[in-house]
Amino acid sequence: MNTDKIYHSPFNIAVLVAGIGFFIDAFDLFLFNVYRIPSLRDLGLSGTELTTAGEKLLSIQMAGMMIGGIITGIIADKKGRVTVLYGSILLYSLANFANAYVHDVNTYAVIRLLAGVGLAGELGSGITLVSESMSIERRGYGTILVATLGALGAVTAGLIGDVLPWRHAFMAAGIAGGILLVLRLRSFESSMFMEAKTLGEKRGSLLILFSSRKRALKYVACILMGVPIWYSVGLLITLSPEIAKAHHIVGLKLSTCFILFQVGISAGDLSSGILSQVFRSRKKILLAFMAMGVVATICHFVSIGKGEQLSITSFFMGLGCGYLSVFVTSTAEHFGTNLRVTVTATVTNFMRGALVLLIPLHQFFERVFHLDLTGGLMVTGFIVWGLAILSASLLSETFGKSLAYTEV
């Protein structure tokens, strides 16, 4: 292998560019969560329409990410990790810039779909590029920095929600994506991918992914591990205004809950990643943070029932969900070079896109069991966290595993 592109320090160009990419990815992605209510109000919606239209647009955006995850993952494994980034950045930059000029919900939906497809390519390709460009023992530190910068991008989206009008914010997101595209022009392909490419083996194939029952189950388990993160931020945090209104919680600000949640995730990503390196285990740290996330979620629902403010519990939920850096690193380590981006891109986007299923799921529980919004979310959370912990328990340890192999 060409070792001149194998880094031992996490402070390198691959990590820097991937980290900035995920920062802008998370910033762009969470803009809709932050501006959901003000943007829809500006379009003339009110009352229950805000919740219904908001959940619909969120589902469409996440569906776009699921579609984009498949497309970009396959292209990245066939043509290269860097190649797919150019198209994805260009697409979501243009989509977010266009979002500043929407005047009806249908156009809004089309643009969020396109933005979702574009955003899908950033995290999976970036994490894989970093993982393949760093030494076995040190790559965890690289992905720590990438994931932490991503969480800070989400925090920035929350902070901007109190400063910029929604149209200006989407315009700024489009411009930031253009700047990232210029930075990406200096990116290079990983030597691991280039070496695997010369072998002429089939790459980026969903048939290979599902040709083995064991491999397919491992893939599903990786997705399920990440779903609680988006259950927490996509439902519990995003729907905080509706929850607060139903339980007569006064003075709640969505931006405050969102920012504290993302600060918690930033702290969690940094600490979980470091702990996984110190204890030389991905699996143990994943389970420890998931346990913390379950306890924090229970406390969040207790606070809701008591009509208390949700800011502190929002932070601790974010801290418990701060296993993203370990989660994406472990996912990349579970699969060979010829499928690695196909897996990481689809896993990260399917776990985010799980909202497409979680929204009708909590609505189903509310309708069938005559529950309110909080009750439906509580039952959904029990299922989501249970499946995540079971999946993490069944997957093998990957710390220190060589990535120089292909799937057959």
NUTORNU-25659 format. One record per residue (C-alpha): residue in one letter; x, y, z. Coordinates in pm, 1 decimal. Example, Ala and Ser with C-alpha at 12.3 -4.5 7.8 and 13.67 -1.06 7.14 Angstrom:
2
+------+----------+----------+----------+
! resn !        X !        Y !        Z !
+------+----------+----------+----------+
!    a !   1230.0 !   -450.0 !    780.0 !
!    s !   1367.0 !   -106.0 !    714.0 !
+------+----------+----------+----------+
END
This chain:
408
+------+----------+----------+----------+
! resn !        X !        Y !        Z !
+------+----------+----------+----------+
!    m !      0.0 !      0.0 !      0.0 !
!    n !    113.0 !    352.5 !    -69.5 !
!    t !    191.5 !    466.0 !    281.0 !
!    d !    267.3 !    827.3 !    195.2 !
!    k !   -102.7 !    898.1 !    235.4 !
!    i !   -152.6 !    709.7 !    561.5 !
!    y !   -178.7 !    958.7 !    848.1 !
!    h !    -94.7 !    891.3 !   1211.4 !
!    s !   -211.9 !   1227.5 !   1342.2 !
!    p !   -581.1 !   1324.6 !   1325.8 !
!    f !   -477.6 !   1680.1 !   1237.6 !
!    n !   -443.7 !   1630.4 !    863.5 !
!    i !   -602.7 !   1757.1 !    542.2 !
!    a !   -836.9 !   1457.3 !    504.4 !
!    v !   -984.7 !   1504.6 !    852.5 !
!    l !  -1000.6 !   1883.3 !    815.2 !
!    v !  -1190.7 !   1875.8 !    485.2 !
!    a !  -1419.9 !   1589.7 !    596.0 !
!    g !  -1488.4 !   1769.5 !    924.2 !
!    i !  -1575.8 !   2097.0 !    754.6 !
!    g !  -1791.7 !   1900.1 !    512.5 !
!    f !  -1987.7 !   1735.0 !    793.1 !
!    f !  -2014.0 !   2071.5 !    972.1 !
!    i !  -2189.5 !   2219.9 !    669.2 !
!    d !  -2386.8 !   1898.2 !    611.8 !
!    a !  -2530.1 !   1907.7 !    965.7 !
!    f !  -2580.8 !   2284.8 !    949.4 !
!    d !  -2781.6 !   2254.5 !    626.3 !
!    l !  -2972.2 !   1948.0 !    741.4 !
!    f !  -3091.5 !   2097.4 !   1069.2 !
!    l !  -3191.0 !   2432.4 !    923.8 !
!    f !  -3534.2 !   2294.4 !    843.6 !
!    n !  -3578.9 !   2164.7 !   1199.6 !
!    v !  -3497.6 !   2510.9 !   1332.8 !
!    y !  -3701.4 !   2708.4 !   1079.9 !
!    r !  -3992.3 !   2466.1 !   1037.9 !
!    i !  -4250.5 !   2677.8 !   1221.4 !
!    p !  -4144.4 !   3031.1 !   1112.8 !
!    s !  -4103.3 !   2930.2 !    746.4 !
!    l !  -4441.0 !   2755.9 !    728.2 !
!    r !  -4611.0 !   3042.2 !    909.0 !
!    d !  -4460.6 !   3276.8 !    652.6 !
!    l !  -4617.7 !   3058.7 !    382.4 !
!    g !  -4959.4 !   3105.1 !    541.4 !
!    l !  -4999.0 !   2789.3 !    752.3 !
!    s !  -5126.2 !   2787.1 !   1109.7 !
!    g !  -5254.2 !   2559.1 !   1387.1 !
!    t !  -5236.1 !   2184.6 !   1322.3 !
!    e !  -5127.1 !   2255.5 !    964.2 !
!    l !  -4786.3 !   2352.3 !   1099.1 !
!    t !  -4731.9 !   2010.4 !   1255.3 !
!    t !  -4883.2 !   1811.6 !    967.6 !
!    a !  -4698.2 !   1999.0 !    691.2 !
!    g !  -4379.8 !   2009.4 !    897.0 !
!    e !  -4373.0 !   1632.3 !    949.9 !
!    k !  -4452.5 !   1580.6 !    581.1 !
!    l !  -4164.1 !   1801.7 !    467.1 !
!    l !  -3928.6 !   1637.8 !    717.7 !
!    s !  -4028.3 !   1293.4 !    587.0 !
!    i !  -3970.0 !   1404.4 !    226.9 !
!    q !  -3625.5 !   1540.9 !    313.7 !
!    m !  -3533.2 !   1216.8 !    487.5 !
!    a !  -3669.4 !   1009.4 !    199.4 !
!    g !  -3436.0 !   1209.7 !    -24.7 !
!    m !  -3146.4 !   1120.0 !    202.9 !
!    m !  -3232.6 !    750.6 !    183.1 !
!    i !  -3245.7 !    765.9 !   -197.2 !
!    g !  -2927.5 !    971.7 !   -206.0 !
!    g !  -2752.2 !    732.7 !     31.7 !
!    i !  -2802.0 !    443.2 !   -209.0 !
!    i !  -2700.8 !    642.5 !   -517.9 !
!    t !  -2395.0 !    813.4 !   -369.6 !
!    g !  -2277.5 !    502.5 !   -183.8 !
!    i !  -2276.4 !    287.9 !   -497.1 !
!    i !  -2108.6 !    558.0 !   -706.6 !
!    a !  -1843.3 !    619.5 !   -436.5 !
!    d !  -1748.8 !    250.9 !   -420.9 !
!    k !  -1741.3 !    223.4 !   -800.1 !
!    k !  -1582.3 !    555.1 !   -900.2 !
!    g !  -1418.6 !    682.6 !   -581.3 !
!    r !  -1489.8 !    856.1 !   -249.0 !
!    v !  -1391.5 !   1204.2 !   -369.3 !
!    t !  -1581.5 !   1186.5 !   -698.1 !
!    v !  -1923.3 !   1156.1 !   -539.8 !
!    l !  -1862.4 !   1447.6 !   -304.4 !
!    y !  -1847.4 !   1704.0 !   -583.6 !
!    g !  -2192.8 !   1624.4 !   -718.4 !
!    s !  -2354.1 !   1595.3 !   -375.0 !
!    i !  -2214.1 !   1928.1 !   -251.4 !
!    l !  -2322.4 !   2105.2 !   -569.7 !
!    l !  -2675.6 !   1961.5 !   -546.2 !
!    y !  -2746.0 !   2047.6 !   -182.0 !
!    s !  -2584.4 !   2391.2 !   -218.3 !
!    l !  -2809.6 !   2482.7 !   -509.5 !
!    a !  -3114.6 !   2331.5 !   -336.5 !
!    n !  -3061.1 !   2527.1 !    -15.2 !
!    f !  -3003.7 !   2849.7 !   -206.3 !
!    a !  -3327.0 !   2789.7 !   -399.7 !
!    n !  -3504.4 !   2718.9 !    -68.5 !
!    a !  -3470.2 !   3088.4 !     13.4 !
!    y !  -3713.4 !   3168.4 !   -267.3 !
!    v !  -3999.6 !   2920.3 !   -209.0 !
!    h !  -4353.4 !   3055.7 !   -177.5 !
!    d !  -4563.1 !   2739.5 !   -147.4 !
!    v !  -4543.3 !   2405.6 !     34.4 !
!    n !  -4522.8 !   2191.0 !   -281.1 !
!    t !  -4212.5 !   2372.9 !   -408.2 !
!    y !  -4071.9 !   2356.6 !    -55.9 !
!    a !  -4118.3 !   1977.8 !    -63.5 !
!    v !  -3940.2 !   1931.9 !   -398.2 !
!    i !  -3644.2 !   2138.3 !   -281.7 !
!    r !  -3615.5 !   1951.2 !     50.4 !
!    l !  -3618.8 !   1623.4 !   -145.8 !
!    l !  -3331.5 !   1741.9 !   -366.5 !
!    a !  -3142.6 !   1879.5 !    -66.8 !
!    g !  -3181.5 !   1542.6 !    106.1 !
!    v !  -3039.6 !   1356.4 !   -194.7 !
!    g !  -2741.0 !   1592.1 !   -201.7 !
!    l !  -2674.9 !   1586.1 !    172.3 !
!    a !  -2669.2 !   1206.0 !    169.0 !
!    g !  -2323.6 !   1185.3 !     13.5 !
!    e !  -2123.0 !   1389.5 !    261.9 !
!    l !  -2097.9 !   1189.1 !    585.1 !
!    g !  -2049.3 !    835.9 !    449.6 !
!    s !  -1784.0 !    930.0 !    194.7 !
!    g !  -1604.4 !   1162.7 !    435.6 !
!    i !  -1587.3 !    912.0 !    720.7 !
!    t !  -1469.9 !    636.6 !    486.7 !
!    l !  -1203.5 !    858.6 !    334.0 !
!    v !  -1073.1 !    946.7 !    681.9 !
!    s !  -1085.4 !    585.0 !    803.1 !
!    e !   -896.3 !    457.5 !    499.9 !
!    s !   -639.6 !    739.5 !    512.1 !
!    m !   -534.1 !    691.2 !    876.6 !
!    s !   -343.6 !    424.6 !   1064.4 !
!    i !   -538.1 !    141.0 !   1227.1 !
!    e !   -472.2 !    247.4 !   1586.2 !
!    r !   -533.4 !    620.3 !   1533.8 !
!    r !   -826.4 !    639.4 !   1290.6 !
!    g !  -1075.2 !    669.7 !   1576.8 !
!    y !   -930.1 !   1010.0 !   1663.6 !
!    g !   -987.1 !   1126.9 !   1306.7 !
!    t !  -1353.1 !   1028.1 !   1305.7 !
!    i !  -1394.8 !   1188.4 !   1650.9 !
!    l !  -1299.0 !   1525.7 !   1506.3 !
!    v !  -1522.2 !   1480.3 !   1200.7 !
!    a !  -1828.6 !   1384.7 !   1408.5 !
!    t !  -1766.2 !   1661.2 !   1663.7 !
!    l !  -1741.8 !   1925.2 !   1391.2 !
!    g !  -2067.6 !   1792.0 !   1249.2 !
!    a !  -2241.2 !   1832.6 !   1583.0 !
!    l !  -2106.6 !   2186.6 !   1608.1 !
!    g !  -2258.0 !   2254.6 !   1266.1 !
!    a !  -2597.2 !   2161.3 !   1408.7 !
!    v !  -2535.1 !   2389.6 !   1709.1 !
!    t !  -2458.0 !   2672.7 !   1468.2 !
!    a !  -2787.6 !   2611.1 !   1288.0 !
!    g !  -2967.3 !   2648.3 !   1620.4 !
!    l !  -2783.8 !   2970.1 !   1706.5 !
!    i !  -2857.9 !   3123.2 !   1368.2 !
!    g !  -3227.2 !   3050.5 !   1425.5 !
!    d !  -3237.4 !   3340.1 !   1671.8 !
!    v !  -3044.8 !   3577.7 !   1444.5 !
!    l !  -3127.5 !   3537.2 !   1074.6 !
!    p !  -3465.5 !   3526.6 !    896.6 !
!    w !  -3526.8 !   3183.0 !    748.1 !
!    r !  -3479.2 !   3286.9 !    384.7 !
!    h !  -3142.9 !   3448.2 !    461.7 !
!    a !  -3033.5 !   3138.1 !    654.9 !
!    f !  -3101.5 !   2903.3 !    362.4 !
!    m !  -2920.9 !   3143.2 !    130.7 !
!    a !  -2619.8 !   3140.0 !    363.2 !
!    a !  -2627.4 !   2758.8 !    365.9 !
!    g !  -2610.2 !   2750.7 !    -13.0 !
!    i !  -2314.4 !   2989.3 !    -17.9 !
!    a !  -2132.3 !   2785.7 !    250.7 !
!    g !  -2176.4 !   2473.9 !     37.0 !
!    g !  -2016.8 !   2653.3 !   -258.3 !
!    i !  -1716.5 !   2743.6 !    -44.4 !
!    l !  -1688.2 !   2379.4 !     65.0 !
!    l !  -1691.3 !   2268.3 !   -299.3 !
!    v !  -1385.0 !   2484.9 !   -364.5 !
!    l !  -1208.9 !   2330.5 !    -62.4 !
!    r !  -1300.0 !   1980.4 !   -181.0 !
!    l !  -1113.4 !   2037.7 !   -508.0 !
!    r !   -793.3 !   1973.7 !   -311.8 !
!    s !   -915.8 !   1636.7 !   -180.5 !
!    f !   -742.1 !   1316.7 !   -284.7 !
!    e !   -859.5 !    959.2 !   -314.6 !
!    s !   -755.9 !    707.8 !    -46.3 !
!    s !   -469.4 !    480.3 !   -148.6 !
!    m !   -666.5 !    185.8 !     -3.5 !
!    f !   -947.3 !    242.9 !   -252.8 !
!    m !   -705.1 !    293.3 !   -542.7 !
!    e !   -528.5 !    -31.9 !   -456.9 !
!    a !   -859.3 !   -222.7 !   -433.1 !
!    k !   -968.0 !    -68.5 !   -763.8 !
!    t !   -671.0 !   -218.3 !   -948.2 !
!    l !   -779.5 !   -567.9 !   -841.0 !
!    g !  -1083.8 !   -543.6 !  -1067.1 !
!    e !  -1325.2 !   -681.4 !   -808.0 !
!    k !  -1692.8 !   -588.4 !   -816.5 !
!    r !  -1758.2 !   -278.0 !   -608.2 !
!    g !  -2063.0 !    -91.8 !   -480.4 !
!    s !  -2302.3 !   -380.3 !   -536.5 !
!    l !  -2616.0 !   -424.0 !   -327.5 !
!    l !  -2624.0 !   -785.5 !   -447.7 !
!    i !  -2295.1 !   -852.3 !   -270.7 !
!    l !  -2424.2 !   -677.0 !     41.2 !
!    f !  -2729.2 !   -902.0 !     63.3 !
!    s !  -2575.8 !  -1219.6 !    -81.6 !
!    s !  -2476.4 !  -1329.1 !    268.6 !
!    r !  -2734.7 !  -1357.1 !    546.5 !
!    k !  -2472.9 !  -1273.9 !    808.4 !
!    r !  -2359.2 !   -964.6 !    616.6 !
!    a !  -2717.4 !   -846.9 !    562.3 !
!    l !  -2804.9 !   -884.1 !    932.1 !
!    k !  -2487.2 !   -698.0 !   1028.5 !
!    y !  -2593.0 !   -417.9 !    791.9 !
!    v !  -2943.3 !   -392.3 !    942.4 !
!    a !  -2796.9 !   -395.7 !   1294.0 !
!    c !  -2571.3 !   -100.3 !   1206.9 !
!    i !  -2874.1 !     98.5 !   1090.2 !
!    l !  -3073.6 !     18.2 !   1403.4 !
!    m !  -2787.4 !    135.4 !   1626.3 !
!    g !  -2815.9 !    486.6 !   1489.6 !
!    v !  -3193.9 !    530.1 !   1478.1 !
!    p !  -3229.7 !    656.1 !   1841.8 !
!    i !  -3019.4 !    962.4 !   1756.4 !
!    w !  -3274.7 !   1072.7 !   1501.5 !
!    y !  -3570.2 !    963.5 !   1706.6 !
!    s !  -3442.8 !   1200.2 !   1974.8 !
!    v !  -3361.4 !   1504.8 !   1764.2 !
!    g !  -3609.9 !   1450.3 !   1481.4 !
!    l !  -3912.4 !   1383.0 !   1703.1 !
!    l !  -3858.9 !   1465.7 !   2071.1 !
!    i !  -3665.1 !   1787.0 !   2010.5 !
!    t !  -3829.3 !   1901.0 !   1686.4 !
!    l !  -4179.1 !   1850.6 !   1828.1 !
!    s !  -4094.0 !   2024.3 !   2158.1 !
!    p !  -4328.6 !   2318.7 !   2088.3 !
!    e !  -4623.9 !   2083.3 !   2034.6 !
!    i !  -4532.4 !   1876.4 !   2341.6 !
!    a !  -4494.0 !   2189.6 !   2555.8 !
!    k !  -4831.4 !   2322.3 !   2444.7 !
!    a !  -5007.8 !   1992.9 !   2523.2 !
!    h !  -4857.2 !   1980.7 !   2873.7 !
!    h !  -4888.9 !   2351.8 !   2950.8 !
!    i !  -4513.7 !   2408.4 !   2964.9 !
!    v !  -4464.1 !   2782.7 !   2927.3 !
!    g !  -4153.0 !   2965.2 !   2810.1 !
!    l !  -4010.8 !   2678.7 !   2606.5 !
!    k !  -3796.8 !   2779.2 !   2308.4 !
!    l !  -3726.8 !   2521.1 !   2040.0 !
!    s !  -3392.1 !   2683.2 !   1961.9 !
!    t !  -3281.2 !   2645.0 !   2325.3 !
!    c !  -3372.7 !   2274.8 !   2341.9 !
!    f !  -3214.1 !   2214.9 !   2002.7 !
!    i !  -2888.8 !   2394.4 !   2084.4 !
!    l !  -2851.7 !   2219.2 !   2421.1 !
!    f !  -2921.0 !   1882.2 !   2260.0 !
!    q !  -2654.2 !   1945.4 !   1996.9 !
!    v !  -2406.3 !   2072.3 !   2256.7 !
!    g !  -2467.7 !   1744.7 !   2439.1 !
!    i !  -2402.3 !   1547.4 !   2120.8 !
!    s !  -2081.4 !   1744.6 !   2060.0 !
!    a !  -1957.8 !   1664.0 !   2410.1 !
!    g !  -2070.2 !   1304.0 !   2370.1 !
!    d !  -1901.4 !   1254.2 !   2032.2 !
!    l !  -1575.9 !   1388.4 !   2168.3 !
!    s !  -1584.1 !   1187.5 !   2492.2 !
!    s !  -1718.6 !    862.1 !   2343.7 !
!    g !  -1458.2 !    868.5 !   2069.1 !
!    i !  -1173.1 !    929.7 !   2312.5 !
!    l !  -1303.1 !    663.8 !   2551.5 !
!    s !  -1324.2 !    409.8 !   2268.6 !
!    q !   -955.3 !    474.0 !   2197.7 !
!    v !   -853.2 !    465.5 !   2564.1 !
!    f !  -1044.7 !    143.5 !   2641.5 !
!    r !   -968.3 !      0.9 !   2295.3 !
!    s !  -1330.6 !    -93.0 !   2237.7 !
!    r !  -1608.3 !     42.2 !   2016.5 !
!    k !  -1874.4 !   -197.7 !   2144.4 !
!    k !  -1844.0 !   -126.3 !   2518.5 !
!    i !  -1857.4 !    249.8 !   2467.3 !
!    l !  -2155.8 !    222.8 !   2233.3 !
!    l !  -2350.6 !     25.8 !   2493.4 !
!    a !  -2248.5 !    260.8 !   2775.2 !
!    f !  -2366.8 !    570.8 !   2590.1 !
!    m !  -2686.2 !    400.2 !   2477.9 !
!    a !  -2763.4 !    319.6 !   2842.2 !
!    m !  -2705.4 !    685.9 !   2925.1 !
!    g !  -2936.5 !    783.5 !   2639.6 !
!    v !  -3216.3 !    559.8 !   2769.0 !
!    v !  -3193.2 !    706.4 !   3119.9 !
!    a !  -3190.6 !   1061.8 !   2980.9 !
!    t !  -3493.8 !    990.4 !   2761.3 !
!    i !  -3687.6 !    852.5 !   3057.9 !
!    c !  -3601.4 !   1165.8 !   3257.2 !
!    h !  -3715.7 !   1378.6 !   2962.3 !
!    f !  -4058.6 !   1213.1 !   2962.8 !
!    v !  -4081.3 !   1247.8 !   3341.6 !
!    s !  -4014.4 !   1621.5 !   3305.5 !
!    i !  -4283.4 !   1643.8 !   3038.1 !
!    g !  -4533.9 !   1471.3 !   3266.8 !
!    k !  -4452.9 !   1712.9 !   3548.8 !
!    g !  -4483.0 !   2013.8 !   3318.7 !
!    e !  -4120.8 !   2112.3 !   3382.9 !
!    q !  -3878.3 !   2283.8 !   3147.5 !
!    l !  -3700.3 !   2049.2 !   2906.0 !
!    s !  -3368.8 !   2228.7 !   2855.8 !
!    i !  -3155.4 !   2023.3 !   3097.7 !
!    t !  -3298.9 !   1690.2 !   2986.3 !
!    s !  -3247.8 !   1796.0 !   2622.4 !
!    f !  -2875.9 !   1836.4 !   2695.1 !
!    f !  -2846.3 !   1495.8 !   2862.6 !
!    m !  -3040.2 !   1328.7 !   2581.7 !
!    g !  -2787.1 !   1477.3 !   2341.0 !
!    l !  -2501.9 !   1351.8 !   2558.2 !
!    g !  -2648.6 !   1000.7 !   2554.0 !
!    c !  -2689.1 !   1020.4 !   2176.6 !
!    g !  -2328.5 !   1137.1 !   2141.9 !
!    y !  -2201.7 !    801.9 !   2020.4 !
!    l !  -2215.6 !    907.3 !   1653.6 !
!    s !  -1836.4 !    916.9 !   1611.8 !
!    v !  -1802.6 !    561.4 !   1746.5 !
!    f !  -2110.0 !    445.7 !   1554.2 !
!    v !  -1987.6 !    561.8 !   1211.6 !
!    t !  -1633.9 !    436.3 !   1278.5 !
!    s !  -1763.5 !     94.3 !   1380.8 !
!    t !  -1989.0 !     79.7 !   1074.3 !
!    a !  -1696.2 !    153.9 !    840.2 !
!    e !  -1484.7 !   -110.2 !   1016.7 !
!    h !  -1749.0 !   -380.7 !    973.1 !
!    f !  -1732.5 !   -390.4 !    590.7 !
!    g !  -1474.3 !   -431.8 !    314.8 !
!    t !  -1329.6 !   -165.0 !     85.2 !
!    n !  -1550.2 !   -259.8 !   -211.0 !
!    l !  -1868.7 !   -195.3 !     -8.7 !
!    r !  -1753.7 !     49.7 !    257.7 !
!    v !  -1909.1 !    372.1 !    126.4 !
!    t !  -2220.2 !    191.3 !      0.9 !
!    v !  -2266.5 !     76.1 !    359.2 !
!    t !  -2164.6 !    390.8 !    547.7 !
!    a !  -2362.5 !    620.3 !    316.2 !
!    t !  -2678.6 !    410.4 !    329.9 !
!    v !  -2650.1 !    327.8 !    701.5 !
!    t !  -2603.5 !    690.3 !    807.2 !
!    n !  -2882.0 !    806.9 !    578.6 !
!    f !  -3120.7 !    521.1 !    652.4 !
!    m !  -3085.4 !    585.5 !   1024.6 !
!    r !  -3161.2 !    953.1 !    959.6 !
!    g !  -3430.6 !    862.0 !    708.2 !
!    a !  -3589.6 !    630.8 !    964.8 !
!    l !  -3802.6 !    934.4 !   1051.5 !
!    v !  -4005.4 !    846.9 !    742.2 !
!    l !  -4118.8 !    537.8 !    934.5 !
!    l !  -4107.5 !    676.8 !   1288.5 !
!    i !  -4354.2 !    956.7 !   1215.6 !
!    p !  -4638.1 !    727.4 !   1098.0 !
!    l !  -4537.9 !    477.3 !   1368.3 !
!    h !  -4597.7 !    717.6 !   1656.6 !
!    q !  -4916.4 !    835.9 !   1484.6 !
!    f !  -5030.2 !    472.9 !   1457.9 !
!    f !  -4982.2 !    414.5 !   1830.7 !
!    e !  -5169.0 !    734.4 !   1909.4 !
!    r !  -5460.3 !    633.5 !   1689.5 !
!    v !  -5487.3 !    265.2 !   1783.9 !
!    f !  -5421.5 !    294.7 !   2158.2 !
!    h !  -5588.6 !    637.1 !   2198.6 !
!    l !  -5266.6 !    801.7 !   2316.9 !
!    d !  -5167.3 !   1164.6 !   2302.6 !
!    l !  -4853.5 !   1280.2 !   2115.6 !
!    t !  -4631.2 !   1219.3 !   2417.5 !
!    g !  -4767.6 !    868.0 !   2470.9 !
!    g !  -4711.8 !    773.7 !   2106.8 !
!    l !  -4356.3 !    904.0 !   2120.1 !
!    m !  -4291.3 !    713.2 !   2441.9 !
!    v !  -4394.9 !    377.5 !   2293.3 !
!    t !  -4193.4 !    449.6 !   1979.1 !
!    g !  -3888.4 !    531.3 !   2190.4 !
!    f !  -3914.6 !    203.3 !   2380.8 !
!    i !  -3900.4 !     10.2 !   2052.9 !
!    v !  -3623.7 !    221.8 !   1897.8 !
!    w !  -3389.2 !    208.2 !   2197.4 !
!    g !  -3456.7 !   -161.1 !   2256.1 !
!    l !  -3362.0 !   -256.2 !   1899.4 !
!    a !  -3052.3 !    -34.3 !   1909.8 !
!    i !  -2915.5 !   -190.8 !   2228.9 !
!    l !  -2989.8 !   -543.1 !   2101.7 !
!    s !  -2808.9 !   -466.5 !   1774.0 !
!    a !  -2501.8 !   -322.3 !   1947.0 !
!    s !  -2489.2 !   -627.4 !   2175.5 !
!    l !  -2490.2 !   -872.2 !   1884.1 !
!    l !  -2229.9 !   -698.1 !   1667.3 !
!    s !  -1863.3 !   -790.2 !   1707.1 !
!    e !  -1582.5 !   -568.5 !   1837.3 !
!    t !  -1398.8 !   -383.8 !   1556.6 !
!    f !  -1132.6 !   -179.5 !   1737.2 !
!    g !   -792.8 !   -227.3 !   1573.1 !
!    k !   -939.0 !   -414.7 !   1274.9 !
!    s !   -754.5 !   -374.7 !    944.8 !
!    l !   -965.1 !   -216.6 !    668.8 !
!    a !   -751.6 !   -351.2 !    385.8 !
!    y !   -991.7 !   -624.7 !    275.9 !
!    t !  -1281.0 !   -672.8 !     36.1 !
!    e !  -1616.4 !   -848.8 !     64.5 !
!    v !  -1667.8 !  -1161.2 !   -146.4 !
+------+----------+----------+----------+
END
